[in-house]
């Protein structure tokens, strides 16, 4: 029989109140600020200007793009870190088992079939007792 979830009543409300206060400050600043009309860019390509700035060929750039270059490099580092994290989470263990850290806390999944058609638990039991099944 399943039971329905119960509401936790022994929680600390300070974090929630701090988040609401921060939201109120951000909303006030956003709603009361006077933003200039967007001016856009003149003739020229921002992408080409970033490329020229990367290779220090600023005399060929149509738009000043050094400010964009910093944001471009920061985004590249963040995406690289995300890719490294994904590879780290998807790696295999020494015994060729897959660890699914986010789905089940890194526990071994029973009932998962290997290349020989047996469950991983069966193979682990065979290895523990020295069996050759």
N, C-alpha and C positions, 0 to 999 in steps of 0.2 A: 504494500500500500504506500502510495506517495503522499507526502504532506505538502501543504502549500508553504511557500517561503514566508518567514516572519519578518516584520519590520524591526530593525535594530533600534533600540531606544537609548542605549548607553553610548552614544556617539559624541564627539567633540564638535560643536557648532562653530568654533572660531575659524576654521579653514573655510567653511561656506560663507561666513560673514565677510571674511577678507576678500574672497572671490567676488562677492556682490559689490563690495566697496570699490574694488579695482574696476569692475565693469561700469559702475556709475561714474567713476573718474574718467575712464576712456570715452564713455558716451557723452559726457559733458564737454570734454575737449574736442571731440569730433563734431558735435553739433554746433558749438560756438565758434569754431575756427573759420576764418574767411580764407578760402582757397582761391587762388587766381585761376582765371579761365585757362584751359589747356592750350598751349601754344603750338605744340607739335614740333616737328623738325622740318627744315627746309628741304631743298633738293639733296639727294644723296642717300646712301644706304647705311643704316646703323651697323648691320652685320659686317659689311666691308670695312667700315671704320674701326670696329673692334678687331678685326683681323689685322689691319694695318698697325693698330696700337700694340697688338701682341708681338709683332715682329719689328717694332720700333721704326716704322715707316710713316711717321705722323705727317710728313709733308704731302702724302698722297691721299690722306683721309679727308673726306668732305665735311665730317662732323667731328667735334671734339668728343672722343670716346674713351678717354682714360678713366673717367668715373664709371663707365659701364664695364670697363675691363676688370675692376676690382670685384664688382658683383658677379661677373662671369666666372672669375677664378674661385670665388667663395662657393658658388653653386657647384662648380666642378669638384671641389674638395668634399662637399656634403654628399654629392651623388656617389663619389668614389667610396666614402665611408659606408654609405648604405649598401653598396655592392659588396664590400668586404664583409659586412655584417651578415648579409644574406648567404654568402658562401660559407661563412663560419657556422651559421645555424644549419646549413644543409649538408655539412660534411658527414662522412661515415666514421664510425668508431673503428678501433683496431681489429675487432672481430667481424668486420664488414656488416655490422648491423646499423640501421639508420636510426639516429636519435631525433625524435620530433619534440623538441624542447617546448614549443609553444602550444602544441595540441594536447599533450598528455603529461607534461612535466618531466619528460625524458625517460619514462618507464618503457620497458619492452612491451610490445604489443603482441598479445597471444592471438593465435588464429591467423597469423600472417604467413602465407605460404612462401617458401623459398624456391630455388630452382629445382630441388629434388622432390617437390610436392609435399613435404612435411612441414608441420608447424615449427616455428622457431623454438617454442618450448620443448618440442620433441628432440630437436637437435641439441639443445642445451642439456637435456637430461641424458642423452647418449654420450655427450662429451664428458659429463660429470662422472658417469659410471664406467667410462672406458668402452662403452658398447660400440658396435660397428653395424648398426641396423640400416 
